[in-house]
């Protein structure tokens, strides 16, 4: 079994950039939790057989869109009081490439469950091991309509259906 790394909720985050033709909006979610099981030696060697499993939960009520009005609007439009948690499940890593210095790059395939629906995602990412710490980041685009959510409108402009998502995870080895 691979060592378990527990996500540090204070150091990890999800940043969503919603685009529009007038003004882009950035929202940060800081309430992350979960665990990653990872074979560090195999990952940093670029092994396609590296064992990795991950479950990440995001507290959707803990977001910051930059000001009170945007936060209130997102809370209502995304129904975060009703759908308080989004979950990501990593199904597999592919195209694992060693980068040296304890780091690697890979494509992460998995699914996000939220609003009673599940949406498949593939993210380009990288990670690094240093001592008992794993730092990983990934980027992907997500069509929010897959969750049955209409993109929010801010004043007179509507954001696009597809948002850019960046995830930064910091996890520490348990035990």
N, C-alpha and C positions, 0 to 999 in steps of 0.2 A: 504494500500500500504506500502511496505517495504521502509525503509530509503535508500536514494541514496548515494553511496560513489563514489567519482570521483578519477580516477587513477592519481597518482603522477608520471608523466613521468620521472622525474629526479631520483626517487628512485626505479623505477620498471625496470625489464629487462627480456630478454629471452636469455638463453645460449644454444647453440646447439653444441653437441660434435659429430663430424664425425669420425668414426673409420676406420682404414685401417690396413693392416698386418704389415706396417712399422712404421707409425706415426699417432697418433690421432691429430685432429685439433679442436680447440675450437673457436667459434665465438659468440660474444655478440651483441645483438640488444638492444639499449637503448631508442629508439623513440616510447614509448608506450603511448596510450591514451585510454579513454573510461570510462565506468561507471559500477558499480555493485549495484544492488538493493538487499539488504539482510536483513532478519529478524534475528538480532544478538541474541536475547533471545532464539529463537527456535533452532538456530544452536548450540549455546554453551550448550543447554540442550540435544542435540543429537536427536532432533525431526525429524522424517522422513518426516513430513509435512512442514518443513522449506521452506519458499518462498525465492528463489534466482534466479536472472536473471543477466546476464553479457554480455557485448559486449566489446571486447578489440581489438584495432587496433595497428598494428606494422608497423612503417615506415621502410620498408626493405632497404632503402638507407642509414640508419644510423647504420652501422655495423662495428665491429672491429674484424678481424681475427688474429690480432697480428702483422702484418707488411704490408707494402705498396703492395707488390706483391700478397699476399693472398687476400687482400681487393680488389684489381683490378681484380683478377681472379674470385672471387665470384661475384662481380658486373656484370661481363660479363656472366658467366655461369648461374647465376640465373636470368638474365635479369631484374635486379632491377629498371632500369630506365623505363622500359616498365610496369612492375608489381610492382609498388611502395609500395603497401600496402597489408598486409595480415590481415585478420579479424578472430577472434575467437568468436563464439557464444556459450554460455552455455545453454544447453537444460535442464539439470537437475542434481541435486546432488543425490547420493544414498549412502547407507551404512554410514549415518551420525553417528558419535560417539563423545560423549562429552569427553573431556580430562581434564576438570577442568581449573580454572584460566582464563576463557574467551576464551578457545581454543577448537577446534574440528578437526576431521579428516573426510574425505569423498572421494568418487570417483566422479569425475566430468565428465559428458558426454556432448559432444558438437561437433562442427565442425569447421574446419579451411577453409576459402575461400581464394584462392590465385591462380594466373595464370589462372583465369577463371574456376577453378574447386573447388569442395568442398570435403573435406576428413573428415570422422568421426574420433573422438579421444575419448579415455577414459584415464583420468589421475588420479593417486593417489595423494592426496593432503592433506594439513592441513591449518588451518587459525586460527587467533587470533584477538580478538577485545580488544582494550585498549583505553578508552576514545572515541574520535571521529575518531579513526584510525582502519583500517582493514589491516592486513598483511596476505597474503596468498601465498602459494607456491605449485607447482604441478610438477610432472614428468611423462613423457610418452615417448614412442618410436614412430617414425614417418617414414614411407617409403616415401621418396621424389618423387618416381616415380608416386605416386598418383596425383601429380600436373603436371605430364608430364615433370618433370625435371630429367635430367640425373645427377647422382652424379658427382661432379667436380673431375678432376684429378689434382694433384699437382705434378709437375715434372714427375717422373716415377711411382707414385703410385696413385691408384684410391681408393676413399673412398667408404665404404659400402653403400648400398641402404637405410638402416635403420639408422637413427640418434637418439641420445638420446637428449631429450629436457627438459630443466628445466625452469619454469616460476616463477618469483618472482614479486608479485604485492603488492604495498603499495597504499592504497586509503584512502581518508579523507571524512568524512561525510559532505555533502553539507548542508548549512543552519544552 
